[in-house]
Amino acid sequence: MFSLLILPGDGIGPEVMTEVRRVISWFQDKRNLKIDIEEGLVGGASYDKHGVPLTEEILNKALGVDAVLLGAVGGPNYDNLSFDLKPERALLRLRKELDLFANIRPAQCFDALASFSSLKREIVSGLDIVIVRELTSGIYFGEPRGIHTDGSNERVGVNTQRYTESEIRRVAISAFELALKRNKKLCSMEKANVMESGVLWRDVVNEVHVDYQDVELSHMYADNGAMQLVRDPKQFDVIVTDNLFGDILSDCAAMLTGSLGMLPSASLGNKKNNGLPRAMYEPVHGSAPDISGQEKANPIACILSFSMALRYSFSDAQNANLLEKSIEKVLAKGYRTPDLMMGDQGHLCSTSEMTDKILEELDAG
């Protein structure tokens, strides 16, 4: 029996999570998936009821379950709150307390949506890559940082790029482990030509490679990596990189697919006593308050986030593959939520209708 904590959050989060619950119920009923589900408030929804974006009760539940599935947080109603009460603080605290140091961001282009990319169809059709981004260190966390005035009375902004061997080693191990489950090909990206942290990054990745000789390892400077993602993205399988470059490269890769509404993500930490990593899964899209409650939200990114949970937290690749193939078939038949419509091409679906079609394909599968 696996345990899952569902945190729908704000905006379209509850809507898309309702659809995920329908998919989970299908797997429970039809595929005998043993999963115990709890649900709680997070973000603005938690602030509205409890006065804080994340309660200690929900944090403790997150620490105790096998995986967390989060919808989205934030919205204009909370823009004027103090920094420590903003909905996004819940997300950051969950990542910190669960020590989720490896962000897994797939960029998969379903053939039916290849024309949505800004690149030529032949460049992106069939694209299936994963970027592993270090999430809890690097320039976003390094000290010293801040803005001060120097001796000539000029303002100076300072951020420090800092990595320890152990921080690099653990995210590298996560990337090699992922590469073993895919095509056994890993590219590490840094700036070893101009940054000492990049030199250390490359050294440690090479050291870890000794234990993963079945994986083909290559190195690339991150600026060249950004260019290569646009020039020939299918040359890559798994990419591992630091926090700053990962932030940039994963967004670049996301747009190769043509729609943020299609993209899931996972944040993984160290393994617990049961051998499973701490994990939180969430769609890449935000809370989209402008379409909240209108049945316009695309549930696929959140459903695919659950598929990632099946694959990485529950070691259930068979059911993950079944779900992903069913989504692919629905898209191939032309069913589209509003974000996927291009002119009058395709059959327009509401949020729940899209899930109806996915469940029909699961039944047929």
C-alpha positions, 0 to 999 in steps of 0.5 A: 500500500502506497500513500499519497498526499494531495494538495490541490492549492489555488486557482485551477489547482482544485479543478485539475486535481479533481480530474487526477482523482478520477484517473486514480480511482480508475487505476484503483478499480481497474488495475488494483492500484493500492494507494492510500490518499489524504488531501489538505490545504496549501497556499492561498487556500490554507491562508484563507482558512488558517492564516498561513500558507502551510500548516505544521499539520500538512507539513508533517503529513508531507514528511510521512507519505510516499509522495506529495501531488500538488496542484498550483499556488498563488493568485492576485488575492494574495499579492499584498500579503507579506513575503512570509505569508505569500502562497508560494512560501508553502511550495518553497518550505515543502521543498526545503523541509523534504530536502527535494534537491533534484528537480526532474522536468520532462520535455516530451512532444506528442506527435499530435502537438508537434505543430504547436512548437515554434520550431519545425515539426521535424525538429521536435516530433518525437522529442522525449528528454528529461532535465535534472536540475539541482534545486536547493543550492547554487547561486540562488542560495549562496552567501554572501548575497545582497545589495550594498554601497561600495567605497565610491557610493555606487550600489553593488548587487552580489550573489554567490555561486556555491556548491559542495561536493556532496551537493553535486554528487547526490544530484549526479547520482539521481541523474545517472539512476534516471539515465539507467532507466531510459536510454543510458545517455547523460549530458552534464552541463556547466561553465567549467571554462569560466567558473570554478564551481563548474570545474568542481561540478565536472570533476564530481560528475566524472567521479560518480560516473565510475559507478555507472559505466553503463551510462554514456556520459558527455559534458557541454558548456551550458550556453552551448547546451541552450543553443543545441536544445534549439538546434537539435534537441533530440540528441539529448536524453537526460541532462543534469545541470545546476540550479541557475542553468537548470532554471533557464534550460528547463524553460527553454526545453519546455517551450520546444513542446509548444504548451506549458499545459502539457508539462509535469515535473517531479522534485526528489530527495534522499531515499527513506528507510523504505527505499523510496525517495521523498518526492513532490509532483506538480504540473509546470503551469501556474494557478491561472486564476483568469480561467479558474472555475470555467472548465477551460483548464488542461488537466493533462500536466497534472495527470502526467505528474501523477504518472511520474509518481507511478514511475518514480515513487511507486515503481510502477512503470507499467501503469505509467506507460498505460496512462501516457499512451492513453493520453497520446491516443486522445491527442492523436484523435484531435481532442483539445482543451482551449490551450491546445486549439489552433484555429478550428482544428481539433475537437474542443473539450472542457476540463472534465471532457478531456478526462472522459476521453482519457478514461475511455482510452484506458478502458479500451487499452 
